[in-house]
Amino acid sequence: MGDQSESGSSKNSKLSAKLSRIEEELKLVDAEILKLRQRKVELQTERALVESEIESLVDSRQNATGSPGDDWDNDNFPWSAEARKILKEVFQLSDFRQYQRAAVNAVLKKEDTIVVMSTGSGKSLCYQLPAVLAKGLTVVISPLISLVEDQLYQLKKLGIEAAALNASTDKEEAKRIDIAVTTKSNLRLLYVTPEKLAKSKRLMNKLEKSTAAGILKLIAIDEVHCCSSWGHDFRPDYKFLNVLKRQFPGVPLLGLTATATEYVLSDVKDMLGIRAALVFRAGFNRPNLRYEVIQKPTGDESCIAEIADLIKTRFPRQSGIIYCMSRNDSEKVADQLRKEHAISAYHYHAYLDPQVRSNVYSKWISDKAQVIVATVAFGMGIDKPDVRFVIHHSLPKSVENYYQESGRAGRDGKEAVCLLLYRFQDIFRQSAMVQEEKVGKKKLYEMVEYATQVSVCRRSCLAEHFEEKWEPDWCSQACDVCDSTTSDSSEKIDIRQIAAAAAGIIRNCSAQGNKKDDGRGRITANKLLELLSKEMKSKSKELLEATLTHLLLNEYFIEEFHYTAYTVISYINVNRTFDSKANQPIWMKAKEAWTKEKEKGGKRKSANAHGGEKKKKVITVSDDEVDEIAHHDNAITIE
């Protein structure tokens, strides 16, 4: 009994001791937690102060950015004399263009910088000159191999050592670059694609060593708007670039773009971790460029004939570019211009053999070919100063794309023309291609808004898009809307009657279709226009097209997409909010020529002519027609 009591007492004593140790440890943990909480508060306070300082710096720089008297745009830096010497002796230029000098000074001062300059304004000098002056290595991240090849060719002619590291680089060249990156060599510029940087741990390791050795002086990111998922050309591999400031501390970043709104720039700075970056934004306006939009003929052959006539009458023996939506379009347009209209035109797209592509480019750059007919694969970084015209055979996918592509005209400062051939049907070819992009449809509709303006200056549209101040009289009649010799009178009209008729056709079609997901019961824009024209015979086709476009852009109607194994088809539907607005006026600006009623014979009559009230005609769609609707030509083939 005594032994049991003694044993119980011993166990109790051990448990008490264990409990005491636990209590002591809990006190220590509580003390550590208290310290950590206090440290957390200290860090939060410190973070708030740093963020406040960054915001103050951002605000002060934003207020100063863009001013002609900016502190960066002068020759008062220690390297200014040498920079001037390199500009003249190496680059063979007499002076800096707007904000080139400011950008050069900023990156040499190790400031993170973003440069927004129009196409052809000399963005590449902003990193090429510092690369020569700093006598170290500059890494240039560029998305297009064709652009890199062009710049390597130009740099070689200037005697500047540069190289490219991409999937096509041979082993011997890659080995030479590996050595040059981590040693003091004559290599000044290394071009890499964002894909290469994201997938090559070896390259990242070499660049870390280069940074530690003080060799890596600058990282330039071309087409920096691609970092933003809200930009017009977002590329997923650019997201990897958010590691650059962490991986290469002390190395400044230089972002370059021709097209970026304030929202996109803010997103880019957040993504790259450079909130306090300097921003140098040159004005968007190119006063030597004339902007025009022309109604695109319906048939392909008629359209090409129209282009041929434009070239022969307005641009004889002058160099130009024609942009097409697809490679098939580019081949067809070039072939017919050459064979049927005796115009020296050649196609250019990403699927051509590299040697063929190079030969076409050489012909055009040396004026042995008058016109290059291309997809968007052509143009970035291409510097031919005497391009007198850029014609868009089809609607571009965004205002940014249009501005950049049309901006390849008139780089020599002389007058040049930017022509857009617009056709209602092209909206839906393009929307089927961009509908999966985050802001693809929104960007496209902004472009359609530009193309369909009948009373607003083209430059005003561009200025509004890029958030810049613009007065219409600044255009100096250098667009088709402002030019009094070419512009048509317009008027404000109420289109609710047409809207109601169109909505009725859509709903009638939907009611007759079955519930299977095979396209039945849906209607394409082309078929809707066809049926609407039959119902409203007194209305011009131009007015009906403009009305349907207006209803789509202002969300009375919406696009819906149907996927098959090989195509994406665009259909038009009535928005759920339509009925709540159906009895209110729907105002639209229209050309007066469109609004004149047509007589029975098809000719237009005066809009003031009187006639009996037309009875509403009900359109009945057969099952066969519904099936035809589902397979009409508002579809894009997936290649």
C-alpha positions in Angstrom: 0.0 0.0 0.0 2.9 2.3 0.9 4.7 1.5 -2.2 1.7 2.3 -4.3 1.3 5.7 -2.5 5.0 6.5 -3.1 4.7 5.5 -6.8 1.6 7.7 -7.2 3.4 10.6 -5.5 6.4 10.2 -7.8 4.2 10.2 -10.9 2.4 13.2 -9.7 5.6 15.0 -9.1 6.8 14.2 -12.6 3.6 15.4 -14.2 3.8 18.6 -12.1 7.3 19.2 -13.3 6.3 18.6 -16.9 3.4 20.9 -16.5 5.7 23.6 -15.1 8.0 23.2 -18.1 5.1 23.5 -20.5 3.9 26.6 -18.6 7.4 28.1 -18.8 7.6 27.3 -22.5 4.2 28.8 -23.1 5.4 32.0 -21.4 8.4 32.1 -23.7 6.2 31.5 -26.7 3.9 34.3 -25.6 6.9 36.6 -25.2 8.1 35.6 -28.7 4.6 36.2 -30.1 4.5 39.6 -28.4 7.9 40.5 -29.9 6.8 39.3 -33.3 3.6 41.3 -33.0 5.6 44.3 -32.1 7.9 43.7 -35.0 5.0 43.3 -37.3 3.6 46.6 -36.2 7.1 48.2 -36.8 7.4 46.7 -40.2 3.8 47.7 -41.2 4.6 51.3 -40.1 7.9 51.2 -42.0 6.2 49.8 -45.1 3.5 52.5 -44.9 6.3 55.1 -44.8 8.2 53.6 -47.7 5.0 53.3 -49.7 4.2 56.9 -48.9 7.6 58.0 -50.1 7.2 55.9 -53.3 3.8 57.5 -54.0 5.2 61.0 -53.3 8.1 60.2 -55.7 5.6 58.8 -58.3 3.4 61.9 -57.9 6.3 64.3 -58.2 7.6 62.5 -61.3 4.2 62.3 -62.9 3.8 66.0 -62.5 7.2 66.7 -64.0 7.0 64.0 -66.7 6.5 65.3 -70.3 7.5 68.9 -69.6 9.9 70.3 -72.2 11.9 71.8 -69.3 12.3 68.4 -67.6 15.5 68.0 -65.6 16.6 65.0 -67.5 16.4 66.5 -71.0 19.7 68.5 -71.0 23.5 68.2 -71.4 24.4 68.9 -67.8 25.4 65.4 -66.9 29.0 64.1 -66.5 28.6 61.9 -69.5 26.9 64.4 -71.8 29.9 65.3 -73.9 30.7 61.7 -74.5 27.1 60.9 -75.3 27.1 63.7 -77.9 30.3 62.3 -79.4 28.9 58.8 -79.6 25.7 60.1 -81.1 27.5 61.7 -84.0 30.5 59.4 -84.5 29.0 56.0 -83.9 25.3 56.5 -84.7 25.9 59.2 -87.3 23.1 61.4 -86.0 23.3 65.1 -85.6 20.9 65.5 -82.7 18.6 63.7 -80.3 14.9 63.4 -81.0 12.2 64.2 -78.4 13.0 62.5 -75.0 15.8 60.3 -76.4 18.4 62.4 -74.4 16.2 62.3 -71.3 15.9 58.5 -71.4 19.6 58.1 -72.0 20.4 60.3 -69.0 17.9 58.5 -66.8 19.2 55.0 -67.4 22.8 56.1 -67.1 21.8 57.5 -63.7 20.4 54.0 -62.9 16.8 55.1 -62.9 14.0 52.7 -63.8 12.4 54.3 -66.9 9.5 53.8 -69.3 9.6 55.5 -72.7 6.4 55.9 -74.7 7.2 57.1 -78.2 5.4 56.7 -81.5 6.5 54.1 -84.1 9.7 55.3 -85.9 10.6 57.9 -83.3 13.9 56.2 -82.3 13.2 54.2 -79.1 16.1 51.8 -79.7 18.6 54.6 -79.4 17.5 55.0 -75.7 19.3 51.7 -74.9 21.8 51.4 -77.7 23.7 54.6 -76.9 23.9 53.8 -73.1 25.1 50.3 -74.0 28.1 51.8 -76.0 28.8 54.5 -73.5 28.6 52.3 -70.3 31.0 49.8 -71.8 29.2 46.9 -70.2 26.4 44.5 -71.2 22.8 45.6 -72.0 20.2 42.8 -72.3 17.3 43.6 -74.6 14.2 41.5 -74.2 12.3 41.6 -77.5 9.3 39.4 -78.6 10.1 39.2 -82.4 13.1 37.4 -83.9 12.6 39.3 -87.2 13.0 42.6 -85.3 16.1 41.3 -83.6 17.7 40.2 -86.9 17.0 43.7 -88.3 18.6 45.4 -85.4 21.7 43.1 -85.4 22.2 43.9 -89.0 22.0 47.7 -88.3 24.3 47.5 -85.3 26.9 45.5 -87.2 27.0 48.2 -89.9 27.6 50.7 -87.1 30.5 48.6 -85.6 28.7 47.7 -82.4 29.1 44.2 -81.2 25.7 42.6 -80.5 24.3 39.0 -80.4 21.0 37.2 -80.1 20.3 34.1 -77.9 17.2 32.2 -79.0 16.0 28.8 -80.1 17.8 29.1 -83.4 21.2 30.0 -82.0 23.9 27.4 -82.7 26.0 25.8 -80.0 29.2 27.5 -80.9 27.6 31.0 -80.8 25.8 30.1 -77.5 29.1 29.1 -76.0 30.7 32.4 -77.1 27.8 34.4 -75.6 28.1 32.4 -72.3 31.7 33.5 -71.9 31.1 37.1 -73.0 28.2 37.6 -70.6 30.4 36.9 -67.5 33.6 38.5 -68.6 34.7 41.9 -69.6 34.2 41.6 -73.4 33.3 43.8 -76.3 29.7 42.4 -76.4 27.5 45.4 -75.8 23.9 44.2 -76.5 22.4 40.8 -76.0 18.9 40.2 -77.5 16.8 37.5 -75.9 13.1 36.6 -76.2 11.0 36.6 -73.0 10.4 32.9 -73.7 14.1 32.2 -73.7 14.6 34.1 -70.4 11.7 32.4 -68.7 12.8 28.9 -69.7 16.6 29.1 -69.4 17.9 28.7 -65.8 21.4 28.6 -67.2 21.0 32.1 -68.8 19.5 33.5 -65.6 22.4 32.1 -63.6 24.9 33.7 -66.0 23.2 37.0 -65.8 23.2 36.9 -62.0 27.0 36.4 -62.2 27.2 39.2 -64.7 25.3 41.5 -62.2 27.6 40.5 -59.3 30.7 41.3 -61.5 29.3 44.7 -62.4 29.1 43.8 -66.1 25.3 43.9 -66.6 24.4 47.6 -66.9 20.8 47.7 -68.2 17.8 45.5 -69.0 15.7 47.0 -71.8 12.2 45.5 -72.4 10.8 46.2 -75.8 7.1 46.3 -76.4 6.7 46.6 -72.6 2.9 46.9 -72.9 2.9 43.1 -73.4 3.4 42.8 -69.6 -0.1 44.0 -69.0 -3.0 41.7 -69.3 -5.1 44.8 -70.0 -2.9 45.8 -73.0 -3.7 45.1 -76.6 -1.0 42.5 -77.1 -0.6 40.6 -73.7 2.0 37.8 -73.8 2.0 35.3 -70.9 5.9 34.9 -71.0 6.2 38.6 -70.1 4.7 37.8 -66.7 8.0 36.1 -65.8 9.8 39.5 -66.0 8.5 40.4 -62.6 11.5 38.6 -61.1 14.0 41.0 -62.8 14.2 43.6 -60.0 14.7 40.8 -57.4 17.2 38.8 -59.4 19.3 41.7 -60.6 19.4 44.3 -57.9 20.9 47.6 -58.9 20.3 47.1 -62.6 17.9 49.6 -64.0 14.9 48.6 -66.2 14.0 50.4 -69.3 10.6 49.7 -70.8 9.7 50.8 -74.3 6.4 51.0 -76.2 4.6 53.0 -78.9 1.2 52.5 -77.4 0.1 52.4 -73.8 -2.7 54.1 -71.9 -2.1 55.4 -68.3 -4.0 52.3 -67.0 -1.8 49.9 -68.9 1.4 51.8 -67.8 0.3 51.6 -64.2 -0.3 47.9 -64.5 3.1 47.5 -66.2 4.9 49.3 -63.3 3.1 47.2 -60.7 4.0 44.0 -62.5 7.7 44.9 -62.9 7.9 46.3 -59.4 9.0 49.8 -60.6 6.2 52.0 -59.2 8.5 55.0 -59.0 9.8 54.7 -62.6 10.3 57.8 -64.7 7.9 58.0 -67.6 8.8 59.9 -70.7 5.8 60.2 -73.0 6.2 61.9 -76.4 3.1 63.3 -78.1 1.1 60.8 -80.1 0.5 63.2 -83.0 2.3 62.7 -86.3 1.3 65.9 -88.2 2.7 64.6 -91.5 0.2 61.7 -91.6 -3.2 62.0 -93.1 -5.9 59.5 -91.8 -8.7 58.3 -94.0 -11.4 55.6 -93.8 -12.8 54.3 -97.1 -15.9 52.1 -97.5 -14.5 48.7 -98.5 -16.1 47.1 -101.6 -18.1 43.9 -101.0 -16.3 41.4 -103.3 -12.6 40.5 -102.9 -11.8 41.3 -106.5 -13.6 44.7 -106.3 -11.7 45.5 -103.1 -8.3 44.6 -104.7 -9.2 46.7 -107.8 -10.0 49.6 -105.5 -6.6 49.3 -103.8 -4.9 49.1 -107.2 -6.7 52.3 -108.3 -5.7 54.1 -105.2 -2.0 53.1 -105.7 -2.0 54.1 -109.3 -3.8 57.4 -109.0 -2.5 58.6 -105.6 0.8 56.9 -105.0 2.4 56.1 -108.4 6.0 54.7 -108.0 5.8 55.4 -104.3 6.7 52.9 -101.5 3.9 51.5 -99.4 2.6 48.7 -97.1 -0.7 46.9 -97.2 -1.8 45.1 -94.0 -4.1 42.1 -94.2 -6.0 40.1 -91.5 -4.7 36.7 -92.6 -1.8 35.2 -94.6 -4.3 33.9 -97.2 -5.5 37.5 -97.7 -2.0 38.8 -98.0 -1.1 36.2 -100.7 -4.3 36.8 -102.7 -4.0 40.6 -102.6 -0.3 40.6 -103.6 -0.8 38.0 -106.3 -3.7 39.9 -107.9 -2.0 43.3 -107.7 1.0 41.9 -109.4 -0.7 39.8 -112.1 -3.8 41.7 -112.9 -2.9 45.3 -112.1 0.9 45.4 -112.9 1.8 46.6 -109.5 5.1 45.3 -108.0 3.7 43.8 -104.8 4.9 40.8 -102.7 3.4 39.1 -99.7 5.1 38.7 -96.3 4.0 36.7 -93.3 5.3 34.5 -90.5 4.8 31.2 -92.4 7.0 32.0 -95.3 10.4 30.4 -95.5 12.9 32.7 -93.8 15.0 33.1 -96.9 12.0 34.0 -99.0 10.9 36.5 -96.3 14.4 38.0 -96.3 14.4 38.3 -100.1 11.0 40.0 -100.1 12.1 42.5 -97.5 15.3 43.2 -99.4 13.4 43.9 -102.6 11.1 46.3 -100.9 13.8 48.1 -98.8 15.8 48.6 -102.0 12.8 49.9 -103.9 12.8 46.9 -106.3 9.3 46.2 -105.1 6.8 49.0 -104.6 4.4 47.4 -102.2 4.8 44.8 -99.4 1.5 43.0 -98.5 1.8 41.7 -95.0 0.2 40.4 -91.9 1.2 41.9 -88.5 4.3 39.7 -88.6 5.9 42.5 -90.6 6.9 45.9 -89.4 8.1 46.0 -85.8 11.5 47.7 -85.8 11.5 48.0 -89.6 12.9 51.5 -90.5 12.1 52.5 -94.1 11.8 56.3 -94.0 10.1 56.9 -97.3 6.9 54.8 -96.9 4.3 57.1 -98.5 1.2 55.1 -97.7 -0.1 52.4 -95.4 -3.3 50.7 -96.4 -5.3 48.4 -94.1 -7.1 45.9 -96.3 -9.1 44.8 -93.2 -10.0 46.1 -89.8 -7.1 45.9 -87.2 -7.9 44.3 -83.9 -7.3 47.4 -81.8 -6.6 51.1 -82.0 -3.1 50.4 -80.6 -2.4 48.0 -83.4 -3.7 50.5 -86.0 -1.7 53.4 -84.6 1.5 51.3 -84.6 1.0 49.8 -88.0 -0.1 53.0 -89.7 2.8 54.8 -88.0 5.2 53.1 -90.3 4.3 55.7 -92.9 6.2 58.9 -93.3 9.1 58.3 -91.0 11.1 60.9 -93.0 8.8 63.6 -91.8 7.2 64.1 -95.3 3.5 63.8 -96.0 2.1 60.2 -96.0 -1.3 58.7 -96.0 -2.9 56.1 -93.7 -5.9 54.5 -95.3 -8.3 52.0 -93.7 -10.7 50.0 -95.8 -13.7 49.4 -93.6 -16.5 46.9 -94.1 -19.2 45.8 -91.7 -18.5 42.1 -92.2 -14.9 42.5 -91.1 -16.0 43.2 -87.5 -17.1 39.6 -87.1 -14.1 38.0 -88.8 -12.0 39.8 -86.4 -14.2 39.3 -83.3 -14.1 35.5 -83.8 -10.3 35.7 -83.7 -9.9 37.9 -80.6 -12.9 36.8 -78.4 -10.7 34.6 -76.1 -8.4 37.5 -75.3 -9.1 39.2 -71.9 -9.9 42.5 -73.5 -9.9 41.4 -77.1 -13.6 42.3 -77.9 -13.4 45.6 -76.0 -10.3 46.6 -78.0 -11.9 45.6 -81.3 -15.0 47.6 -80.6 -12.9 50.7 -79.8 -11.3 50.2 -83.3 -14.8 49.9 -84.8 -15.8 53.1 -83.1 -12.8 54.9 -84.8 -13.6 53.4 -88.2 -17.3 54.3 -88.1 -17.0 58.0 -87.0 -18.8 60.4 -89.4 -18.4 63.7 -87.5 -15.5 63.4 -85.1 -11.9 64.1 -86.2 -9.8 60.9 -86.5 -7.0 62.5 -84.5 -9.4 63.4 -81.7 -10.4 59.7 -81.6 -6.8 58.7 -81.2 -6.1 61.4 -78.6 -9.0 60.4 -76.5 -7.9 56.8 -76.7 -4.4 57.6 -75.6 -5.7 60.1 -73.0 -4.0 63.1 -74.5 -5.4 66.6 -74.9 -6.5 67.5 -78.4 -8.4 70.3 -80.1 -10.2 69.4 -83.4 -8.8 72.5 -85.2 -5.3 71.2 -84.6 -5.8 68.5 -87.3 -5.5 71.2 -90.0 -7.8 69.1 -92.3 -5.4 66.2 -92.3 -8.1 63.6 -92.0 -11.1 62.7 -94.1 -13.6 64.0 -91.5 -12.0 67.4 -91.0 -11.2 67.9 -94.7 -14.0 70.1 -96.1 -13.3 68.9 -99.6 -14.0 65.2 -98.8 -16.2 65.1 -95.7 -20.0 64.5 -96.0 -22.7 66.3 -94.0 -24.1 64.3 -91.1 -27.2 64.5 -88.9 -28.4 63.0 -85.7 -31.2 60.5 -86.1 -33.4 58.2 -84.0 -32.9 54.6 -85.0 -35.3 52.9 -82.6 -37.6 51.8 -85.4 -34.7 50.0 -87.2 -33.6 48.6 -83.8 -37.0 47.1 -83.1 -37.2 45.5 -86.5 -33.7 44.0 -86.1 -34.6 42.7 -82.6 -37.8 41.2 -84.0 -35.9 39.3 -86.7 -33.4 37.9 -84.1 -36.2 36.7 -81.8 -38.2 35.3 -84.7 -35.2 33.3 -85.7 -34.5 32.1 -82.2 -38.1 31.1 -81.7 -38.0 28.8 -84.8 -34.7 27.2 -83.9 -34.4 24.0 -81.8 -32.7 23.8 -78.5 -29.7 21.7 -79.7 -26.3 23.4 -79.6 -25.8 23.1 -83.3 -26.2 26.7 -84.4 -29.9 26.4 -85.3 -32.0 29.3 -84.0 -29.1 31.7 -84.1 -28.3 34.4 -86.6 -25.1 35.9 -87.9 -24.6 39.6 -88.6 -24.5 39.0 -92.3 -27.8 37.1 -92.3 -29.4 39.7 -90.0 -28.4 42.5 -92.4 -29.8 40.5 -95.3 -33.2 40.0 -93.6 -33.3 43.5 -92.3 -32.7 44.9 -95.8 -35.7 42.8 -97.1 -37.9 44.1 -94.3 -36.9 47.8 -94.5 -36.5 48.2 -98.3 -36.7 52.0 -98.1 -33.5 52.2 -95.9 -30.1 52.3 -97.5 -27.7 49.4 -96.8 -25.2 51.9 -95.3 -27.7 53.1 -92.8 -28.7 49.6 -91.8 -25.0 48.6 -91.4 -24.3 51.7 -89.3 -27.4 51.1 -87.2 -26.5 47.4 -86.4 -22.9 48.5 -85.6 -24.2 51.3 -83.3 -26.5 48.8 -81.5 -23.6 46.4 -81.0 -21.1 49.0 -79.7 -23.7 50.4 -77.3 -24.8 47.0 -76.0 -28.3 46.9 -77.3 -27.2 43.8 -79.1 -24.4 41.4 -78.1 -22.2 38.9 -79.9 -22.2 35.2 -78.9 -19.7 32.7 -80.1 -20.2 29.0 -81.2 -17.3 26.6 -81.5 -17.0 23.8 -83.9 -14.0 21.5 -84.6 -12.6 23.9 -87.1 -14.3 27.3 -86.7 -15.5 29.9 -84.3 -18.8 31.5 -85.4 -20.1 34.9 -84.3 -23.8 35.3 -83.7 -25.9 38.3 -82.9 -28.4 38.3 -80.0 -30.6 40.9 -78.2 -29.2 42.1 -74.9 -31.4 41.5 -71.9 -31.6 45.2 -71.2 -33.0 46.0 -74.7 -36.7 46.0 -73.8 -36.2 48.4 -71.0 -34.8 50.9 -73.4 -36.8 50.0 -76.5 -39.3 52.9 -76.2 -36.6 55.6 -75.7 -34.9 57.4 -78.6 -31.7 55.7 -79.8 -29.7 58.6 -81.2 -26.9 58.0 -83.8 -24.9 60.3 -86.1 -25.4 59.3 -89.7 -24.3 60.7 -93.1 -27.1 62.6 -94.7 -26.7 60.5 -97.9 -27.5 57.4 -95.9 -30.8 58.7 -94.5 -32.6 59.4 -97.8 -35.4 56.9 -98.4 -35.3 54.7 -101.5 -38.1 54.6 -104.1 -39.5 51.3 -105.2 -37.0 51.0 -108.1 -34.2 51.1 -105.7 -33.2 54.8 -106.1 -33.1 57.0 -103.1 -35.7 59.7 -102.7 -35.7 62.8 -100.6 -36.0 62.2 -96.8 -38.9 64.8 -96.8 -41.0 62.9 -99.4 -44.4 61.8 -98.1 -45.9 58.4 -98.5 -48.3 56.1 -96.8 -47.3 54.4 -93.6 -45.6 51.1 -94.3 -47.2 48.1 -92.8 -44.9 46.0 -90.6 -43.7 43.0 -92.5 -43.2 39.7 -90.6 -40.2 37.7 -91.8 -40.7 34.0 -91.6 -37.5 31.9 -91.6 -37.7 28.3 -92.7 -35.7 25.5 -91.1 -33.4 25.4 -94.2 -32.7 29.1 -93.9 -32.1 28.7 -90.1 -29.5 26.0 -91.0 -27.9 28.3 -93.5 -27.8 31.1 -90.9 -25.7 28.8 -88.7 -23.2 28.2 -91.4 -23.0 31.7 -93.0 -19.7 33.4 -93.5 -19.4 35.1 -90.1 -17.0 32.4 -89.1 -13.3 32.2 -88.7 -11.5 29.0 -89.5 -9.1 27.8 -86.9 -5.7 27.2 -88.6 
